[in-house]
């Protein structure tokens, strides 16, 4: 009896202990066993190629199907695309270049390898301003407490992923094409990992959130997913779309010793340069520390390409109702602007420089350097500083005001704009939540390097869903409780196309861009309640500034600055 009882107890462990393998049409992959934060097991397959390595002649080209392989592909190692990473510094405090150009791999985590399991699939697009990061950073140890399939992946970043000559030679958006390729791969092969190809939810954080929203407008993504989730970003945020892409490409070409006048010559020459040399040029486009933090990003290649990824500006597509009509959940944290301002915390020298060189530095940090006519820029600079700081200086005493300013500009205003407009043109519901819970750990701790709470930072909800870089985010029972709320909201929209939290009747945004709207708030004590708001992020102020973005994209110079400061 003793031995029989022992065998029954350990049978699940014995089953999981077998080395898992999956036979795909183009080869066999062999994975391993992972363990959740509560010591439950799941299958993991890390580093499966979804495209050929984008190297040599395939650099700056659309991703190609991977070659079949003989034997067994050992899917037990994660990678990252080569990047200029300002979150990592060397011993001399210089930003670090790491990763590989050969990086187009997916990581798959699943609770079942039964092809008939039909588990819901979470397809995660990593954040990092389209400049840095990797899928593997967002570890599975928390999310895999749920019965689902979790997919993350890498896509080309920075100049290697988003350089553009603004013509057919190099139309741009190769990183976005990688995302589409990975999504197609998931749709085609996820059933071999127990997933339901008809129940894929596209989810992302930060630039991944903006990307997940963009997939609602991409013709090649239509029909591939059934819901979307965007944590802390939308397609309308200023850092998603870049300006002056061709000029930046020419500047980069000059810097590495390539001709800069002919697109074909630029691309041919850049294909011969070491990847590290190209990525190294990032610093010349970031004039103050790492600001602007997204000098390379999405372009509207529909303006110049016959086969575009993005046919038109997302705002225009929203206005026209050209949106893939499936549910969308979007969220924001109360102090989003701790990225990037936490990097200045406690540094009086940086804050003094920002204050005394405001007209030069503010447009870089706040990402409007290329979206305001030069003759209007000083007026815009002054209006922003007066509105937020009044007669005060930018110091540690006013640091919370600085965080609020960056939160409003870089995140909240355009998140609200995107959500309200999206809700007004689709039949499917749009839901919103505000995360205001002070957990035991904060994403801002990574930026400051100190264990001090500065507010509910950019990413503080996401670290309760994924094991971010090994960060211990579930230290208290309340942390675990809030994590469960978030996991339930995510898994319920995956399964039922509606986020569900206990005890709350969570209603979608109204089908109008005017008036009040309702959202869920997770409070600083971890309570759940419904908020009714007319706006978030001082959007009325920001919508009156003459920034050539979204609804004011085509402001003409002949207008005076006052006539361009009215609501559009």
Secondary structure, 3 states (H helix, E strand, C coil): CHHHHHHHHHHHHHHHHCCCEEEECCEEEECEEEECCCCCEEEEEEEEECCCCCCHHHCCCCCCCCCCCCCEEECECCCCECEEEEEEECCCCCEEEECECCCCEEEEEECCCCCCCCEEEEEEECCCCCCCCCHHHEECCCHHHCCCEEEEECCCCHHHHHCCCCCCCCCCCHHHHHHHHHHHHHHHHHHHHCEEEEEEEEEEECHHHHHHHHCCCCCCCCCCCCEEEEECCCCCCCCCECCCHHHHHHHHHHHCCCCCCCHHHHHHHHCCCCHHHHHHHHHHHCCECCECCCCCCECCHHHCCCCCCCCCCHHHHHHCCCCCCCEEEEEEECECCHHHHHHHCCCHHHHHHHHHCHHHHHHHHCCCCCCCCHHHHHHHHHHHHHHHHCCCCCCHHHHHHHHHHHHHHHHHHHHHHHHHHHHHHCCCCEEEEEECCCCCCCCHHHHHCCCCCCCCECCCCHHHCCEECCCCCCCCHHHHHHHHHHHHHHHHHHHHCCCCCCCCCCCCCCCCCCCCEEEEEECCCCCEEEEEECCCCCHHHHHCCCCCCHHHCCCCCCCCCCHHHCCC
